[in-house]
Amino acid sequence: MEEVMSMEEFKYDDHDTFENNFARWHYANTVEREMYRDRILSKEEAYNRFVKYWGYKYTNPVRARRPSSILVN
């Protein structure tokens, strides 16, 4: 019987920054994709997806669309 691993659902931490929440989500998303041998999202693709899910939590919606500080690295 094959063991099935499950990931916890991401919970946005309202007491942390948008950037730190993205970093946590991006790491977890990458690990999950590696586990299932899915294509790893580029940092920009991942960020765009994160903004789609959680952008409303960001206090500056213009910056939430493309903060260069997150996409550097």
C-alpha positions as CSV (number, residue, x, y, z in Angstrom):
1,M,0.0,0.0,0.0
2,E,1.4,3.4,-1.0
3,E,1.6,6.0,1.8
4,V,-0.2,9.2,1.0
5,M,1.3,12.4,2.5
6,S,-1.0,15.3,3.1
7,M,0.0,18.9,3.6
8,E,-1.6,21.2,6.1
9,E,-3.8,24.0,4.6
10,F,-2.0,27.3,4.6
11,K,-3.3,29.7,7.2
12,Y,-2.5,33.4,6.7
13,D,-1.0,34.9,9.8
14,D,-2.6,38.4,10.3
15,H,0.0,39.2,12.9
16,D,2.9,38.8,10.4
17,T,3.8,40.7,7.3
18,F,2.4,40.0,3.8
19,E,6.0,39.3,2.8
20,N,6.6,36.8,5.5
21,N,3.3,35.1,4.8
22,F,4.3,34.8,1.1
23,A,7.7,33.3,2.1
24,R,6.0,30.7,4.3
25,W,3.4,29.9,1.6
26,H,6.0,29.8,-1.2
27,Y,8.2,27.4,0.8
28,A,5.2,25.1,1.6
29,N,4.0,25.2,-2.0
30,T,7.4,24.3,-3.3
31,V,7.8,21.4,-0.9
32,E,4.3,20.1,-1.9
33,R,5.0,20.4,-5.6
34,E,8.3,18.5,-5.1
35,M,6.5,15.7,-3.2
36,Y,4.0,15.3,-6.0
37,R,6.6,15.9,-8.8
38,D,4.7,18.9,-10.1
39,R,6.4,21.8,-11.8
40,I,7.9,24.2,-9.3
41,L,6.5,27.7,-9.8
42,S,9.0,30.5,-10.4
43,K,9.1,33.1,-7.6
44,E,7.1,35.5,-9.8
45,E,4.5,32.9,-10.7
46,A,4.2,32.0,-7.1
47,Y,3.9,35.6,-6.0
48,N,1.2,36.3,-8.6
49,R,-0.8,33.3,-7.3
50,F,-0.3,34.3,-3.7
51,V,-1.6,37.8,-4.5
52,K,-4.6,36.2,-6.2
53,Y,-5.4,34.3,-3.0
54,W,-4.3,36.7,-0.3
55,G,-3.8,40.1,-1.9
56,Y,-6.8,41.5,-0.1
57,K,-4.9,41.2,3.1
58,Y,-2.2,43.6,2.0
59,T,-2.6,47.1,3.2
60,N,-1.2,48.7,0.0
61,P,-2.9,47.0,-3.0
62,V,-0.7,48.7,-5.6
63,R,2.5,47.3,-4.0
64,A,0.8,43.9,-3.5
65,R,0.7,43.5,-7.2
66,R,4.5,43.7,-7.7
67,P,6.8,44.4,-4.8
68,S,10.3,44.1,-6.2
69,S,11.6,43.5,-2.7
70,I,9.9,40.0,-2.6
71,L,10.9,39.0,-6.1
72,V,14.6,39.7,-5.7
73,N,16.7,36.5,-5.0
